[in-house]
Amino acid sequence: MRAIVPADVIVQSANELVRAQNELKTKEVEVQTAKKEAERIAALNANAGAIGYMNAMANLKIAEGVASGKVHTIVVPYDFKGIVNAK
């Protein structure tokens, strides 16, 4: 029994086909990711309070990190309305 080795041109063509198919799959995933990101942004824009809520949640996570000792920084609020009675 002999091993049959395909010609270099056929091997190269097959490799290029596989490479092209992989690139196509990559592009399809990128398109799906972009669509999901667009949906996420649309959902955030649809709810006017979403940005405020996200800021509040971020501040809560920062406060929890500081309280648990995971943050080794001084946190200075951008306004002191929560600390002082500023009007």
Short mmCIF file of the C-alpha atoms (twelve columns), coordinates in Angstrom:
data_MODEL
# 
_entry.id   MODEL 
# 
loop_
_atom_site.group_PDB 
_atom_site.id 
_atom_site.type_symbol 
_atom_site.label_atom_id 
_atom_site.label_alt_id 
_atom_site.label_comp_id 
_atom_site.label_asym_id 
_atom_site.label_seq_id 
_atom_site.Cartn_x 
_atom_site.Cartn_y 
_atom_site.Cartn_z 
_atom_site.pdbx_PDB_model_num 
ATOM 1  C CA . MET A 1  0.000   0.000  0.000  1 
ATOM 2  C CA . ARG A 2  1.326   3.400  -0.933 1 
ATOM 3  C CA . ALA A 3  0.582   6.779  0.610  1 
ATOM 4  C CA . ILE A 4  -0.874  9.255  -1.840 1 
ATOM 5  C CA . VAL A 5  0.352   12.795 -1.290 1 
ATOM 6  C CA . PRO A 6  -1.715  15.523 -2.931 1 
ATOM 7  C CA . ALA A 7  0.019   18.108 -5.057 1 
ATOM 8  C CA . ASP A 8  1.266   21.258 -3.315 1 
ATOM 9  C CA . VAL A 9  -1.203  23.367 -5.292 1 
ATOM 10 C CA . ILE A 10 -4.132  21.344 -3.940 1 
ATOM 11 C CA . VAL A 11 -2.842  21.553 -0.355 1 
ATOM 12 C CA . GLN A 12 -2.329  25.304 -0.686 1 
ATOM 13 C CA . SER A 13 -5.815  25.741 -2.157 1 
ATOM 14 C CA . ALA A 14 -7.382  23.737 0.668  1 
ATOM 15 C CA . ASN A 15 -5.477  25.773 3.265  1 
ATOM 16 C CA . GLU A 16 -6.651  29.020 1.673  1 
ATOM 17 C CA . LEU A 17 -10.246 27.771 1.671  1 
ATOM 18 C CA . VAL A 18 -10.082 26.880 5.370  1 
ATOM 19 C CA . ARG A 19 -8.459  30.229 6.154  1 
ATOM 20 C CA . ALA A 20 -11.210 32.076 4.248  1 
ATOM 21 C CA . GLN A 21 -13.921 30.116 6.061  1 
ATOM 22 C CA . ASN A 22 -12.341 30.943 9.432  1 
ATOM 23 C CA . GLU A 23 -12.143 34.630 8.538  1 
ATOM 24 C CA . LEU A 24 -15.806 34.566 7.500  1 
ATOM 25 C CA . LYS A 25 -16.788 33.027 10.844 1 
ATOM 26 C CA . THR A 26 -14.738 35.678 12.640 1 
ATOM 27 C CA . LYS A 27 -16.507 38.453 10.723 1 
ATOM 28 C CA . GLU A 28 -19.905 36.907 11.481 1 
ATOM 29 C CA . VAL A 29 -19.093 36.883 15.198 1 
ATOM 30 C CA . GLU A 30 -17.960 40.524 14.986 1 
ATOM 31 C CA . VAL A 31 -21.238 41.485 13.299 1 
ATOM 32 C CA . GLN A 32 -23.272 39.638 15.942 1 
ATOM 33 C CA . THR A 33 -21.284 41.355 18.691 1 
ATOM 34 C CA . ALA A 34 -21.866 44.773 17.109 1 
ATOM 35 C CA . LYS A 35 -25.606 44.073 16.831 1 
ATOM 36 C CA . LYS A 36 -25.793 43.075 20.499 1 
ATOM 37 C CA . GLU A 37 -23.865 46.194 21.509 1 
ATOM 38 C CA . ALA A 38 -26.251 48.334 19.456 1 
ATOM 39 C CA . GLU A 39 -29.200 46.650 21.201 1 
ATOM 40 C CA . ARG A 40 -27.599 47.299 24.588 1 
ATOM 41 C CA . ILE A 41 -27.053 50.978 23.810 1 
ATOM 42 C CA . ALA A 42 -30.616 51.314 22.482 1 
ATOM 43 C CA . ALA A 43 -31.972 49.741 25.661 1 
ATOM 44 C CA . LEU A 44 -29.953 52.139 27.799 1 
ATOM 45 C CA . ASN A 45 -31.109 55.120 25.744 1 
ATOM 46 C CA . ALA A 46 -34.739 53.986 25.964 1 
ATOM 47 C CA . ASN A 47 -34.658 54.287 29.739 1 
ATOM 48 C CA . ALA A 48 -33.752 57.827 30.748 1 
ATOM 49 C CA . GLY A 49 -32.850 56.801 34.290 1 
ATOM 50 C CA . ALA A 50 -30.490 54.021 33.239 1 
ATOM 51 C CA . ILE A 51 -27.365 56.188 33.252 1 
ATOM 52 C CA . GLY A 52 -28.163 57.566 36.692 1 
ATOM 53 C CA . TYR A 53 -28.821 54.048 37.939 1 
ATOM 54 C CA . MET A 54 -25.534 52.803 36.481 1 
ATOM 55 C CA . ASN A 55 -23.670 55.691 38.133 1 
ATOM 56 C CA . ALA A 56 -25.327 54.911 41.464 1 
ATOM 57 C CA . MET A 57 -24.420 51.225 41.137 1 
ATOM 58 C CA . ALA A 58 -20.823 52.131 40.272 1 
ATOM 59 C CA . ASN A 59 -20.632 54.398 43.320 1 
ATOM 60 C CA . LEU A 60 -22.085 51.603 45.463 1 
ATOM 61 C CA . LYS A 61 -19.472 49.123 44.210 1 
ATOM 62 C CA . ILE A 62 -16.708 51.647 44.898 1 
ATOM 63 C CA . ALA A 63 -18.043 52.234 48.407 1 
ATOM 64 C CA . GLU A 64 -18.236 48.489 49.046 1 
ATOM 65 C CA . GLY A 65 -14.663 48.078 47.818 1 
ATOM 66 C CA . VAL A 66 -13.455 50.869 50.091 1 
ATOM 67 C CA . ALA A 67 -15.376 49.461 53.060 1 
ATOM 68 C CA . SER A 68 -13.951 45.975 52.558 1 
ATOM 69 C CA . GLY A 69 -10.395 47.301 52.243 1 
ATOM 70 C CA . LYS A 70 -9.957  46.288 48.614 1 
ATOM 71 C CA . VAL A 71 -9.425  49.871 47.450 1 
ATOM 72 C CA . HIS A 72 -6.295  51.616 48.633 1 
ATOM 73 C CA . THR A 73 -7.058  55.077 47.341 1 
ATOM 74 C CA . ILE A 74 -8.643  58.225 48.584 1 
ATOM 75 C CA . VAL A 75 -12.063 58.659 47.030 1 
ATOM 76 C CA . VAL A 76 -13.003 62.296 46.582 1 
ATOM 77 C CA . PRO A 77 -16.568 62.940 45.389 1 
ATOM 78 C CA . TYR A 78 -16.955 65.223 42.390 1 
ATOM 79 C CA . ASP A 79 -19.403 67.268 44.480 1 
ATOM 80 C CA . PHE A 80 -19.808 67.362 48.216 1 
ATOM 81 C CA . LYS A 81 -23.620 67.454 48.243 1 
ATOM 82 C CA . GLY A 82 -23.803 64.100 49.969 1 
ATOM 83 C CA . ILE A 83 -21.320 65.124 52.648 1 
ATOM 84 C CA . VAL A 84 -22.084 68.777 53.317 1 
ATOM 85 C CA . ASN A 85 -25.328 70.638 53.185 1 
ATOM 86 C CA . ALA A 86 -24.392 72.572 50.038 1 
ATOM 87 C CA . LYS A 87 -27.187 74.552 48.436 1 
# 
